[in-house]
Amino acid sequence: MLLAEPQAGAALAVIERLHQRIQSHDWSCCAPGLAITLSAGLVMVTPGDAFEEAIARADAKLYGAKRAGRNRIEV
């Protein structure tokens, strides 16, 4: 997900809200007992940053979240 020009705190609030909504939603309508979680990597991009470099940093944070136990946000 890309957020245009957010403040760092605002971006974190958006992803935390999404995380909570996904985690607390009743997914049993799709399959009995189904639970879905969210792991995410959040990075800030500044003017001049290469797109590929920003994606690589976010990807590294995502995999860090998975290694740390999943269902979490790494900033």
ChimeraX commands (.cxc) that place a marker at each C-alpha (Angstrom):
marker #1 position 0.00,0.00,0.00 radius 0.5
marker #1 position 1.33,3.42,-0.86 radius 0.5
marker #1 position 0.17,6.48,1.07 radius 0.5
marker #1 position 0.77,9.85,-0.55 radius 0.5
marker #1 position 2.67,12.28,1.69 radius 0.5
marker #1 position 1.51,11.07,5.11 radius 0.5
marker #1 position 3.20,11.99,8.34 radius 0.5
marker #1 position 4.98,9.01,9.90 radius 0.5
marker #1 position 2.44,8.78,12.73 radius 0.5
marker #1 position -0.51,8.96,10.34 radius 0.5
marker #1 position 0.84,6.15,8.19 radius 0.5
marker #1 position 1.38,3.96,11.24 radius 0.5
marker #1 position -2.16,4.74,12.47 radius 0.5
marker #1 position -3.62,3.69,9.08 radius 0.5
marker #1 position -1.77,0.37,9.01 radius 0.5
marker #1 position -2.56,-0.34,12.68 radius 0.5
marker #1 position -6.26,0.31,12.03 radius 0.5
marker #1 position -6.19,-2.06,9.04 radius 0.5
marker #1 position -4.32,-4.64,11.14 radius 0.5
marker #1 position -6.97,-4.52,13.88 radius 0.5
marker #1 position -9.88,-4.68,11.43 radius 0.5
marker #1 position -8.45,-7.74,9.68 radius 0.5
marker #1 position -7.60,-9.47,12.94 radius 0.5
marker #1 position -11.00,-8.86,14.58 radius 0.5
marker #1 position -13.18,-9.58,11.52 radius 0.5
marker #1 position -15.31,-12.75,11.58 radius 0.5
marker #1 position -13.94,-14.64,8.57 radius 0.5
marker #1 position -16.13,-17.71,9.17 radius 0.5
marker #1 position -18.36,-16.60,6.30 radius 0.5
marker #1 position -15.53,-17.71,3.98 radius 0.5
marker #1 position -14.62,-20.93,5.79 radius 0.5
marker #1 position -15.47,-22.26,9.25 radius 0.5
marker #1 position -12.75,-21.39,11.76 radius 0.5
marker #1 position -10.82,-19.22,9.29 radius 0.5
marker #1 position -8.60,-16.59,10.89 radius 0.5
marker #1 position -6.63,-14.06,8.86 radius 0.5
marker #1 position -3.78,-11.94,10.20 radius 0.5
marker #1 position -1.60,-9.19,8.77 radius 0.5
marker #1 position 2.16,-8.83,8.73 radius 0.5
marker #1 position 3.48,-5.59,7.25 radius 0.5
marker #1 position 6.62,-3.58,6.71 radius 0.5
marker #1 position 6.30,0.20,6.92 radius 0.5
marker #1 position 8.94,2.54,5.52 radius 0.5
marker #1 position 8.96,6.24,4.80 radius 0.5
marker #1 position 10.11,7.38,1.38 radius 0.5
marker #1 position 11.61,10.80,0.82 radius 0.5
marker #1 position 12.04,12.71,-2.44 radius 0.5
marker #1 position 14.97,11.30,-4.33 radius 0.5
marker #1 position 14.62,7.76,-2.97 radius 0.5
marker #1 position 14.64,5.15,-5.72 radius 0.5
marker #1 position 11.35,3.26,-5.98 radius 0.5
marker #1 position 13.11,-0.12,-6.11 radius 0.5
marker #1 position 15.13,0.75,-2.99 radius 0.5
marker #1 position 11.98,1.75,-1.07 radius 0.5
marker #1 position 10.24,-1.50,-2.06 radius 0.5
marker #1 position 13.32,-3.50,-0.99 radius 0.5
marker #1 position 13.32,-1.78,2.43 radius 0.5
marker #1 position 9.59,-2.43,2.91 radius 0.5
marker #1 position 10.07,-6.05,1.84 radius 0.5
marker #1 position 12.89,-6.48,4.36 radius 0.5
marker #1 position 10.62,-5.10,7.11 radius 0.5
marker #1 position 7.80,-7.45,6.03 radius 0.5
marker #1 position 10.05,-10.50,6.26 radius 0.5
marker #1 position 11.33,-9.22,9.61 radius 0.5
marker #1 position 7.71,-9.15,10.84 radius 0.5
marker #1 position 7.23,-12.73,9.69 radius 0.5
marker #1 position 10.43,-13.91,11.37 radius 0.5
marker #1 position 9.41,-12.15,14.60 radius 0.5
marker #1 position 6.23,-14.20,14.86 radius 0.5
marker #1 position 3.86,-12.85,12.18 radius 0.5
marker #1 position 0.73,-10.78,12.71 radius 0.5
marker #1 position 2.73,-7.62,13.40 radius 0.5
marker #1 position 3.95,-4.38,11.83 radius 0.5
marker #1 position 7.65,-3.64,11.53 radius 0.5
marker #1 position 8.59,0.02,11.13 radius 0.5
marker link #1:1,2 radius 0.2
marker link #1:2,3 radius 0.2
marker link #1:3,4 radius 0.2
marker link #1:4,5 radius 0.2
marker link #1:5,6 radius 0.2
marker link #1:6,7 radius 0.2
marker link #1:7,8 radius 0.2
marker link #1:8,9 radius 0.2
marker link #1:9,10 radius 0.2
marker link #1:10,11 radius 0.2
marker link #1:11,12 radius 0.2
marker link #1:12,13 radius 0.2
marker link #1:13,14 radius 0.2
marker link #1:14,15 radius 0.2
marker link #1:15,16 radius 0.2
marker link #1:16,17 radius 0.2
marker link #1:17,18 radius 0.2
marker link #1:18,19 radius 0.2
marker link #1:19,20 radius 0.2
marker link #1:20,21 radius 0.2
marker link #1:21,22 radius 0.2
marker link #1:22,23 radius 0.2
marker link #1:23,24 radius 0.2
marker link #1:24,25 radius 0.2
marker link #1:25,26 radius 0.2
marker link #1:26,27 radius 0.2
marker link #1:27,28 radius 0.2
marker link #1:28,29 radius 0.2
marker link #1:29,30 radius 0.2
marker link #1:30,31 radius 0.2
marker link #1:31,32 radius 0.2
marker link #1:32,33 radius 0.2
marker link #1:33,34 radius 0.2
marker link #1:34,35 radius 0.2
marker link #1:35,36 radius 0.2
marker link #1:36,37 radius 0.2
marker link #1:37,38 radius 0.2
marker link #1:38,39 radius 0.2
marker link #1:39,40 radius 0.2
marker link #1:40,41 radius 0.2
marker link #1:41,42 radius 0.2
marker link #1:42,43 radius 0.2
marker link #1:43,44 radius 0.2
marker link #1:44,45 radius 0.2
marker link #1:45,46 radius 0.2
marker link #1:46,47 radius 0.2
marker link #1:47,48 radius 0.2
marker link #1:48,49 radius 0.2
marker link #1:49,50 radius 0.2
marker link #1:50,51 radius 0.2
marker link #1:51,52 radius 0.2
marker link #1:52,53 radius 0.2
marker link #1:53,54 radius 0.2
marker link #1:54,55 radius 0.2
marker link #1:55,56 radius 0.2
marker link #1:56,57 radius 0.2
marker link #1:57,58 radius 0.2
marker link #1:58,59 radius 0.2
marker link #1:59,60 radius 0.2
marker link #1:60,61 radius 0.2
marker link #1:61,62 radius 0.2
marker link #1:62,63 radius 0.2
marker link #1:63,64 radius 0.2
marker link #1:64,65 radius 0.2
marker link #1:65,66 radius 0.2
marker link #1:66,67 radius 0.2
marker link #1:67,68 radius 0.2
marker link #1:68,69 radius 0.2
marker link #1:69,70 radius 0.2
marker link #1:70,71 radius 0.2
marker link #1:71,72 radius 0.2
marker link #1:72,73 radius 0.2
marker link #1:73,74 radius 0.2
marker link #1:74,75 radius 0.2
view
